[in-house]
Amino acid sequence: MIKAGAQNVTNSPYTRYGIGDINYSGIGHNIALGGTSIAENTQFFLNSVNPACNTNLMMQRFVFDLGFDVKYTQMSSSSQSQRNQNTTFKYLAGGFAVKPWWSFMFQLKPYSSVGYKSVDSTYISNSSNASEVFGYKETYTGKGGLSQVSLATAFKAFKMLSLGVEGQFLFGNLERYHDIEQVSYTYGTKDSTKVYHTNNYLIHGFNYKLGFEFEKTFISSKDSLKPALKVAVGGFLSNEAKLSTSNEMLLYTLGSQTGSYVVASDTAELGKVTLPMSYGLGFSVELFDKLMINTDYQYQDWSKFSIPGEETTTSTLGANKYYGLGMQFVASKYSSRYYKTINYRVGIHRSDTYLNMNGYNVQDQGFTFGLGFPLRSLLLNVSCDFGVRGTTEYNLYKEKYWLLHFNVTAHDVWFVKRKFQ
């Protein structure tokens, strides 16, 4: 008789492939806009997706932004389900205008995250002797991820054209554990041997991103100081990055009768991890300084990703395509009535992710909404994202998630010479 146990998962089994889940790269309020931001260039917010879209920041103001996530996930397969909760630091960003046509921005954020655990077990009973049972259990565990520190600058080449460049330093580690336990029961006595195989990939390297934004503002015929329409088109291109990597490998065994001993231990320089090129295009329309509509498209071909020693796990990777649409409304930004200054946001997003598993392209889609509350020189943003990734068909998993994001945008007056009398 053969008994096969179903897989048990922790967090997301999809993070086993590539470098894990790629974290959203935008500022917090853009989450509520369906993740759209590529053509958004305002004086109130930083733009961390398109380095060209920070040329409208106000002079003598330093913009500071801090965000974190609370994510609830329900993971389900065809036979079972599991719930998880994670609280994650999202980003720290700051920026300022040096000149009316020149700005700087920096940020620190997680770039990718890995967290999974799956267990496969099989036990076989001896048909001629019921007191003898043989079996094995395989456990795959992973954790870690990459972080990113970046510095960007943008300038207006002409009145309506902005250009930007961003330098990024990526660093972190990916820890992979593969444990195999062989077990036999004879007359109630257990005899087991475990083999532990650990790979710890240490990764670091530089990357860069280029961006552009073209915007045109049409002034109201009734009020020459009030814009009636603002139209913007933006885009970015990130290069194919080659990141240095080394592997701290450990292989040892543990036997119930023989004890433990190390089979192999080594640290080796493996060469380069290849992160594929990516690009994105966006369109934004703003009406009467009240209603803003954004739409984005992003593309990255992860079939070109490679990490030495993991060719089998990269064979399931393909192109990632992202589509987003968002809308923001504020009745009056400078009204004395507080409720009119609140920002209302809503959006939708859909992704054909880079995972192609069992003949199925894993998809991710969701609905977003949020609010922005002005508090003097602060703006408190609360964003929600309800989404679904994957399916219970094709022997895969479905993730239903609720992402609750909080971020604070602060404006502080800098670079002003104080005068005392």
SVG drawing of the C-alpha trace seen along z (x, -y; Angstrom):
<svg xmlns="http://www.w3.org/2000/svg" viewBox="-16 -93 51 105">
<polyline fill="none" stroke="black" stroke-width="0.4" points="0.0,0.0 1.3,-3.5 0.3,-6.6 1.3,-10.0 1.0,-13.0 -0.1,-16.3 2.3,-19.2 2.2,-21.7 3.2,-25.3 4.3,-28.3 3.9,-31.8 4.1,-31.2 5.5,-28.2 5.8,-30.5 8.8,-32.2 10.8,-29.1 11.5,-30.2 13.8,-32.9 14.7,-35.3 11.3,-35.1 8.4,-37.6 9.5,-40.9 8.2,-43.7 6.2,-46.6 8.6,-49.4 6.2,-52.4 5.4,-54.8 2.6,-53.8 -0.3,-55.8 0.2,-54.3 -0.8,-50.9 -4.4,-52.2 -4.1,-53.4 -3.8,-49.8 0.0,-50.1 0.2,-52.9 2.8,-55.6 5.0,-55.7 3.7,-59.0 2.8,-60.6 4.8,-63.8 3.5,-65.9 4.8,-68.4 3.3,-66.4 4.7,-62.9 7.9,-61.2 8.0,-58.8 10.3,-55.7 9.3,-53.8 10.2,-56.4 13.3,-58.4 12.3,-61.2 9.1,-62.0 10.4,-64.1 11.0,-67.4 7.8,-69.1 8.9,-69.0 8.6,-72.3 11.8,-74.3 13.1,-74.5 11.0,-71.5 12.3,-68.1 9.8,-65.3 10.2,-62.2 8.2,-59.0 8.1,-55.9 5.8,-52.9 5.1,-49.4 2.7,-46.5 0.4,-44.1 -0.5,-41.2 -3.0,-38.5 -2.9,-35.4 -5.1,-32.4 -3.3,-29.6 -5.3,-26.7 -4.8,-23.6 -7.3,-21.0 -7.2,-19.3 -6.3,-21.9 -5.8,-25.5 -3.6,-27.7 -3.6,-31.3 -0.6,-33.5 0.1,-37.1 3.2,-39.1 4.2,-42.7 6.9,-44.1 9.0,-47.3 8.2,-48.6 10.5,-51.5 12.2,-54.6 12.5,-57.4 13.4,-61.1 13.8,-63.8 14.2,-67.5 14.6,-70.0 18.0,-71.6 16.8,-73.9 13.3,-74.4 14.5,-72.0 16.7,-69.6 15.9,-67.2 17.4,-64.3 15.8,-61.2 17.1,-58.3 15.4,-55.2 16.0,-52.0 13.6,-49.1 13.3,-45.3 13.7,-44.2 12.5,-40.6 11.5,-38.2 11.6,-34.4 9.6,-32.4 8.4,-28.9 8.2,-25.4 6.9,-22.2 6.9,-18.6 6.5,-15.5 6.2,-12.1 5.6,-8.6 5.3,-5.4 5.2,-1.8 4.0,1.1 5.4,4.6 2.5,6.6 3.9,9.8 4.8,8.3 2.6,5.6 5.1,4.7 7.6,3.3 7.1,-0.1 9.5,-2.0 9.3,-5.5 10.9,-8.9 10.1,-12.6 11.5,-15.4 11.4,-19.0 12.2,-22.1 12.6,-25.3 13.7,-28.8 14.1,-32.3 15.9,-35.5 15.7,-38.0 17.4,-41.0 17.4,-44.6 18.0,-47.8 19.7,-51.1 19.3,-53.7 20.0,-57.3 18.2,-59.1 18.4,-62.5 16.0,-64.1 16.1,-67.3 13.9,-69.1 15.7,-69.1 13.0,-71.4 9.9,-72.9 7.7,-69.8 10.4,-67.0 11.9,-65.5 14.8,-63.0 16.1,-60.9 18.6,-58.3 18.8,-56.0 21.7,-54.0 20.9,-50.9 22.9,-48.7 21.3,-45.3 22.4,-43.0 21.2,-40.0 21.1,-36.3 18.9,-33.4 18.9,-30.4 17.8,-27.0 17.4,-23.9 16.7,-20.4 16.3,-17.7 15.7,-14.0 14.7,-11.6 14.6,-7.9 12.6,-6.0 12.0,-2.4 9.8,-0.9 10.4,2.7 8.3,4.0 7.8,0.5 11.5,-0.4 12.4,-3.5 15.6,-3.7 16.1,-7.0 18.8,-8.7 18.6,-12.4 20.6,-14.1 20.7,-17.9 21.8,-20.0 22.1,-23.8 22.8,-26.4 23.2,-30.0 23.7,-32.3 25.3,-35.7 24.4,-38.2 25.4,-41.8 25.9,-44.1 24.8,-47.3 22.0,-48.2 20.7,-51.3 17.4,-52.7 16.7,-55.4 13.4,-57.3 11.6,-60.0 8.3,-62.0 6.6,-64.4 3.8,-66.5 1.6,-69.3 -0.6,-71.6 -3.6,-73.5 -4.7,-76.5 -8.4,-77.2 -9.9,-79.9 -11.8,-81.3 -8.9,-81.3 -5.4,-81.8 -3.9,-80.5 -5.8,-77.3 -4.9,-74.3 -7.8,-72.8 -6.0,-69.7 -2.7,-68.1 -1.6,-65.2 1.6,-63.2 3.3,-60.2 6.2,-58.5 8.5,-55.5 11.5,-53.7 14.1,-51.2 16.1,-49.1 19.2,-47.3 20.1,-43.6 22.1,-43.4 24.9,-41.0 25.2,-40.4 28.1,-38.7 27.2,-35.6 28.9,-33.1 27.5,-29.9 28.1,-28.7 27.3,-25.0 26.9,-22.5 26.0,-18.8 25.8,-16.5 23.9,-13.5 22.3,-12.5 21.5,-8.9 19.6,-7.7 22.1,-4.9 25.3,-6.5 25.0,-10.1 25.9,-13.1 28.9,-13.9 29.7,-16.5 30.0,-15.2 31.0,-18.4 31.4,-22.1 32.6,-24.8 32.3,-28.4 32.6,-28.9 32.4,-31.9 29.8,-31.0 30.0,-33.8 27.0,-36.1 23.3,-36.1 21.5,-37.6 18.5,-39.9 16.6,-40.5 16.0,-43.9 12.6,-45.5 10.7,-48.5 7.4,-50.3 5.1,-52.8 2.5,-55.0 -0.2,-57.6 -1.7,-60.1 -4.5,-62.7 -5.4,-65.3 -8.6,-67.4 -9.0,-70.7 -6.5,-69.7 -9.1,-67.3 -9.4,-64.1 -6.3,-62.1 -6.4,-58.9 -3.3,-56.7 -2.7,-53.7 0.5,-51.6 2.1,-48.7 5.3,-46.9 7.3,-44.0 10.2,-41.8 11.3,-38.5 12.4,-36.3 13.2,-33.4 16.6,-35.2 17.1,-35.0 19.9,-32.6 21.6,-31.7 24.4,-29.1 23.4,-25.8 19.6,-26.3 19.0,-25.6 16.0,-23.3 14.2,-26.0 14.6,-28.7 13.2,-26.5 9.6,-27.5 10.2,-31.2 8.8,-33.3 7.7,-36.9 6.0,-39.0 3.4,-41.4 1.6,-43.9 -1.4,-46.1 -2.8,-48.7 -5.5,-51.4 -6.1,-53.9 -8.1,-57.0 -7.7,-59.7 -10.2,-62.4 -9.9,-65.3 -12.6,-67.9 -10.4,-70.8 -6.7,-70.5 -6.7,-73.9 -10.3,-74.0 -10.9,-75.1 -13.4,-72.2 -11.3,-69.1 -13.4,-66.5 -12.9,-68.2 -9.1,-67.8 -9.2,-64.0 -7.8,-62.0 -10.0,-59.2 -8.3,-56.5 -9.4,-53.3 -7.8,-51.0 -7.4,-47.5 -4.4,-45.5 -3.6,-42.3 -0.4,-40.4 0.6,-37.5 3.4,-36.5 6.8,-35.0 5.7,-31.6 4.7,-28.9 4.0,-25.7 2.4,-22.5 1.4,-24.1 -0.3,-27.0 0.7,-30.7 0.2,-31.8 -1.9,-35.0 -2.3,-37.7 -5.2,-40.2 -6.7,-42.5 -8.9,-45.5 -7.4,-48.4 -8.6,-51.5 -7.4,-53.9 -7.5,-57.3 -5.1,-60.1 -5.6,-62.3 -3.8,-65.7 -2.4,-66.5 -0.6,-69.9 2.7,-69.2 2.0,-65.4 -0.2,-63.2 -1.2,-59.9 -2.1,-57.3 -4.0,-54.1 -4.1,-51.7 -5.8,-48.3 -5.3,-45.6 -7.6,-42.6 -6.2,-40.0 -5.9,-36.4 -2.8,-34.7 -2.8,-31.2 -5.4,-28.4 -6.1,-25.1 -6.2,-23.4 -3.1,-21.9 -1.9,-20.7 -1.1,-24.3 -2.0,-26.7 -4.4,-29.6 -3.5,-32.6 -6.2,-35.0 -4.5,-38.0 -5.4,-41.3 -2.7,-43.8 -3.1,-46.7 -0.4,-49.4 0.4,-52.5 2.7,-55.3 3.4,-58.8 4.5,-61.6 6.1,-64.5 7.0,-68.0 9.6,-69.9 11.0,-73.4 14.7,-73.2 17.5,-75.4 16.0,-78.6 18.3,-81.1 16.9,-82.0 16.8,-85.7 16.7,-87.0 16.0,-90.6"/>
</svg>
